[in-house]
Amino acid sequence: MSALDLSALLLTATTAEPRPGTLRVTVAGEIDMVTRPRLDEELDRAVAAGPQRLVVDLLGVGFCAVTGVASLGRLRVRCADAGIDLALKPSGVVRRALDLAAVAPLFQLEGRSEQLIAR
């Protein structure tokens, strides 16, 4: 099985436009070095579409390696450069990874408060 095939099994990422000017990328599965390219491709497409607001729903992510945190950091810079308002809806696992990397304060995080402080 190739890495591309494996990444499709381990990560899904879909994009929708819930309202004009807003794109939502919904991510589920695992974010690691195998799946990061798939995630980056979907996020790159979303940024290239030029929405006013980009919401990345990570509630379905059950594992987030440092490569996932780095990917989100690059996304934050690309959105800032493009004037796109970025918001993350992190799962407890993603929030923990952002906290451990000491970068959570750099992001606009949305979701239930008890979920956002999950450790």
C-alpha positions in Angstrom: 0.0 0.0 0.0 1.4 3.4 -0.9 1.6 6.4 1.4 -1.1 8.1 -0.6 -3.4 5.1 -0.1 -2.6 4.9 3.6 -3.2 8.7 4.1 -6.7 8.4 2.6 -7.5 5.7 5.1 -6.1 7.6 8.1 -7.3 11.1 7.3 -10.3 12.7 5.7 -10.5 16.4 4.9 -13.6 18.0 3.2 -14.4 21.6 2.5 -17.8 23.3 2.5 -19.1 26.8 2.3 -21.7 27.1 5.1 -22.3 30.8 4.3 -20.9 33.2 1.7 -17.4 34.3 2.5 -16.7 31.4 4.9 -15.1 28.1 4.2 -15.1 25.2 6.6 -12.5 22.5 6.3 -13.6 19.4 8.4 -10.7 17.1 9.3 -11.1 13.6 10.8 -8.5 10.9 11.6 -4.8 11.2 12.4 -2.4 14.0 11.5 1.1 12.8 11.2 4.0 12.7 8.7 2.0 10.3 6.4 -1.2 12.3 6.4 0.2 15.9 6.6 0.6 16.3 2.8 -3.1 15.4 2.3 -4.1 17.9 5.0 -1.8 20.6 3.5 -3.4 20.1 0.0 -6.9 20.6 1.4 -5.8 23.7 3.4 -3.9 25.1 0.4 -7.0 24.8 -1.7 -9.1 26.6 0.9 -6.6 29.5 1.2 -6.4 29.7 -2.6 -10.2 30.1 -2.7 -9.7 33.4 -0.9 -12.5 33.3 1.7 -13.0 36.1 4.2 -13.1 33.5 7.0 -11.6 30.0 7.2 -12.8 27.6 9.9 -10.8 24.4 10.4 -12.9 21.9 12.3 -10.5 19.4 13.9 -13.1 17.9 16.3 -12.7 14.5 14.5 -8.9 14.4 14.9 -7.8 11.7 17.3 -4.0 12.0 16.9 -1.9 15.1 16.1 1.8 14.8 15.8 4.2 17.8 15.8 3.9 17.8 12.0 0.2 18.6 12.4 1.1 21.5 14.7 3.6 22.8 12.1 1.1 22.5 9.4 -1.4 24.6 11.4 1.3 27.1 12.0 2.1 27.5 8.3 -1.7 27.8 7.7 -1.9 30.7 10.2 0.9 32.6 8.4 -0.7 32.0 5.0 -4.0 33.2 6.2 -2.5 36.3 7.9 -0.6 37.1 4.7 -3.9 36.7 2.6 -6.0 38.7 5.1 -8.1 35.6 5.9 -9.7 35.3 9.4 -8.7 31.9 10.6 -10.4 30.0 13.4 -9.7 26.5 14.7 -12.2 24.1 16.3 -9.7 21.7 18.0 -10.4 18.3 19.5 -8.9 17.8 22.9 -6.0 16.0 21.3 -5.3 18.9 18.9 -5.7 21.4 21.8 -3.2 19.4 23.8 -0.7 19.4 20.9 -1.0 23.1 20.5 -0.6 23.7 24.2 2.5 21.4 24.4 4.1 23.4 21.5 3.1 26.6 23.3 1.4 28.0 20.2 -2.3 27.8 21.3 -2.4 31.5 22.1 -1.5 32.3 18.5 -4.8 30.9 17.2 -8.4 31.9 17.4 -9.9 28.8 19.0 -13.6 28.0 19.0 -15.6 25.3 20.7 -17.0 24.3 24.1 -14.9 25.8 26.9 -14.6 22.5 28.7 -13.2 21.0 25.5 -10.7 23.8 25.0 -9.2 23.3 28.4 -9.1 19.5 28.1 -5.7 18.2 29.0 
